[in-house]
Amino acid sequence: MPEVVIMKEIKGRNEEYARSNRVKYAKDHVLAVNIMGAPGAGKSSFLLALCNELGARNIKSAVIEGDLYSSIDTERFSEEGYASLQINTEGECHIDANVVRQGYDKLKFSDGVLFIENVGNLICPAEFDLGEGLRIITASVPEGDDKPYKYVPMYSYVDAVVLTKCDLIEATDFDRDNFTKGLRAVNDAPVFETSVKTAEGFKGIKEVADLIETKFRAV
């Protein structure tokens, strides 16, 4: 079965690159954070608000953007003054540790938090370690409360869950209890309710920043 052998070889090489990335990040005093989620989950809007909050705490941020073809989000972060770099996968459903290392080397970043916004996908990114120190999934309220049941590997993989667009909870009949029940079946990761539209939602962004700051200070 050649496909299985090839996949094992690819993953094996990826694990080697991931270990190398961890050594590099530690040397540079960088916390790498892998941001994952479905297309349209609000990853970029959440991430920009998070970078701004960390900046207010005198913590530098840089962003590596993974997309199939475009550079829209990278341009957005660059306009806001953040070091950013685009990775186009040209059809691949994830980014891997090797290409992240190549992008990181070009950024020449140190002493801060490196955010890696993965390709919008709830399956493939869970299979590839990037050498990150923290894994976060963004789950938007309009996606529904059943996602932890449908995408078990992804929800098993993460260190924190960020609910985005929480200003739409009532409009979408999102069931917090059902979502939490599905998550708790596979993971005890904390859940943060956020929105870039409301003061209450921004409180959740501050709580995520607290988590990241704690992790960064320990690097």
LINZI-V345897 format. One record per residue. N is the residue number from 1. RES is the residue in one small letter. SS is DSSP state (h for helix, s for strand, l for the rest). OMEGA is omega in whole degrees, -180 to 180 (none if undefined). NEAR is the number of other ideal C-beta (glycine too) atoms within 8 Angstrom. Layout:
N_RES_SS_OMEGA_NEAR ; N_RES_SS_OMEGA_NEAR
This chain:
1_m_l_-173_4 ; 2_p_h_-179_5 ; 3_e_h_-179_6 ; 4_v_h_179_7 ; 5_v_h_-180_8 ; 6_i_h_180_8 ; 7_m_h_178_8 ; 8_k_h_180_8 ; 9_e_h_179_8 ; 10_i_h_-180_8 ; 11_k_h_179_10 ; 12_g_h_177_8 ; 13_r_h_180_9 ; 14_n_h_179_13 ; 15_e_h_177_10 ; 16_e_h_178_8 ; 17_y_h_-180_13 ; 18_a_h_178_12 ; 19_r_h_178_9 ; 20_s_h_178_11 ; 21_n_h_-179_15 ; 22_r_h_178_10 ; 23_v_h_-180_8 ; 24_k_h_-180_11 ; 25_y_h_-179_14 ; 26_a_h_179_9 ; 27_k_h_-177_6 ; 28_d_l_-176_9 ; 29_h_l_-179_8 ; 30_v_s_170_13 ; 31_l_s_178_13 ; 32_a_s_-177_14 ; 33_v_s_-180_14 ; 34_n_s_-180_12 ; 35_i_s_-177_13 ; 36_m_s_179_15 ; 37_g_s_-180_14 ; 38_a_l_172_11 ; 39_p_l_179_5 ; 40_g_l_-179_6 ; 41_a_l_-179_12 ; 42_g_l_-178_12 ; 43_k_h_-174_13 ; 44_s_h_179_10 ; 45_s_h_176_9 ; 46_f_h_-176_15 ; 47_l_h_179_12 ; 48_l_h_177_11 ; 49_a_h_179_12 ; 50_l_h_177_14 ; 51_c_h_179_14 ; 52_n_h_179_9 ; 53_e_h_178_11 ; 54_l_h_177_14 ; 55_g_h_177_10 ; 56_a_h_178_6 ; 57_r_l_-180_8 ; 58_n_l_175_4 ; 59_i_l_-179_11 ; 60_k_s_176_9 ; 61_s_s_170_13 ; 62_a_s_-174_13 ; 63_v_s_168_16 ; 64_i_s_-177_15 ; 65_e_s_175_13 ; 66_g_s_177_11 ; 67_d_s_179_14 ; 68_l_l_-175_9 ; 69_y_l_-169_5 ; 70_s_l_174_7 ; 71_s_l_-175_9 ; 72_i_h_-176_7 ; 73_d_h_178_11 ; 74_t_h_178_12 ; 75_e_h_179_8 ; 76_r_h_-180_10 ; 77_f_h_179_14 ; 78_s_h_179_9 ; 79_e_h_179_6 ; 80_e_l_175_9 ; 81_g_l_-179_4 ; 82_y_l_174_10 ; 83_a_s_-176_7 ; 84_s_s_-178_11 ; 85_l_s_-177_11 ; 86_q_s_169_8 ; 87_i_s_175_12 ; 88_n_s_-176_9 ; 89_t_l_179_12 ; 90_e_l_175_6 ; 91_g_l_178_4 ; 92_e_l_-172_8 ; 93_c_l_-179_8 ; 94_h_l_169_13 ; 95_i_l_-177_14 ; 96_d_l_-174_10 ; 97_a_h_-178_15 ; 98_n_h_-178_9 ; 99_v_h_175_9 ; 100_v_h_179_15 ; 101_r_h_178_13 ; 102_q_h_178_8 ; 103_g_h_180_11 ; 104_y_h_179_12 ; 105_d_h_179_7 ; 106_k_h_-180_7 ; 107_l_h_-177_11 ; 108_k_l_-175_5 ; 109_f_l_176_11 ; 110_s_l_176_7 ; 111_d_l_179_6 ; 112_g_s_-178_13 ; 113_v_s_176_14 ; 114_l_s_176_16 ; 115_f_s_177_13 ; 116_i_s_179_15 ; 117_e_s_-174_12 ; 118_n_l_176_13 ; 119_v_l_179_13 ; 120_g_l_-174_10 ; 121_n_s_-180_12 ; 122_l_l_-178_10 ; 123_i_l_-170_10 ; 124_c_h_-176_9 ; 125_p_h_-180_15 ; 126_a_h_-177_10 ; 127_e_h_-171_8 ; 128_f_l_174_12 ; 129_d_l_180_8 ; 130_l_l_-175_13 ; 131_g_l_-176_15 ; 132_e_l_177_10 ; 133_g_l_-178_9 ; 134_l_s_-179_13 ; 135_r_s_-177_11 ; 136_i_s_172_14 ; 137_i_s_173_12 ; 138_t_s_179_13 ; 139_a_s_-178_14 ; 140_s_s_-180_13 ; 141_v_h_180_12 ; 142_p_h_177_7 ; 143_e_h_-178_8 ; 144_g_l_-175_7 ; 145_d_l_-176_9 ; 146_d_l_-173_9 ; 147_k_h_178_14 ; 148_p_h_178_12 ; 149_y_h_-174_7 ; 150_k_h_-175_7 ; 151_y_l_-175_9 ; 152_v_h_-179_9 ; 153_p_h_-179_9 ; 154_m_h_-177_13 ; 155_y_h_175_15 ; 156_s_h_-167_9 ; 157_y_h_-166_7 ; 158_v_l_177_13 ; 159_d_l_180_6 ; 160_a_s_179_14 ; 161_v_s_179_14 ; 162_v_s_173_14 ; 163_l_s_179_14 ; 164_t_s_178_16 ; 165_k_l_-177_11 ; 166_c_h_173_14 ; 167_d_h_-179_8 ; 168_l_h_-177_10 ; 169_i_h_-178_9 ; 170_e_h_-178_5 ; 171_a_h_-176_5 ; 172_t_h_-177_9 ; 173_d_l_179_5 ; 174_f_l_-178_10 ; 175_d_l_-179_7 ; 176_r_h_-176_8 ; 177_d_h_180_6 ; 178_n_h_177_9 ; 179_f_h_-178_16 ; 180_t_h_179_9 ; 181_k_h_178_8 ; 182_g_h_179_14 ; 183_l_h_-176_13 ; 184_r_h_177_8 ; 185_a_l_-176_7 ; 186_v_l_-171_9 ; 187_n_l_177_9 ; 188_d_l_-179_3 ; 189_a_l_178_9 ; 190_p_s_178_6 ; 191_v_s_179_11 ; 192_f_s_178_13 ; 193_e_s_-174_9 ; 194_t_l_171_15 ; 195_s_l_175_13 ; 196_v_l_-176_10 ; 197_k_l_-173_6 ; 198_t_l_178_8 ; 199_a_h_179_5 ; 200_e_h_178_9 ; 201_g_h_178_14 ; 202_f_h_174_12 ; 203_k_h_178_8 ; 204_g_h_178_15 ; 205_i_h_177_15 ; 206_k_h_179_9 ; 207_e_h_175_9 ; 208_v_h_178_14 ; 209_a_h_176_12 ; 210_d_h_179_8 ; 211_l_h_-178_12 ; 212_i_h_178_15 ; 213_e_h_178_11 ; 214_t_h_179_8 ; 215_k_h_-179_11 ; 216_f_h_-179_11 ; 217_r_h_-179_6 ; 218_a_l_-179_5 ; 219_v_l_none_10
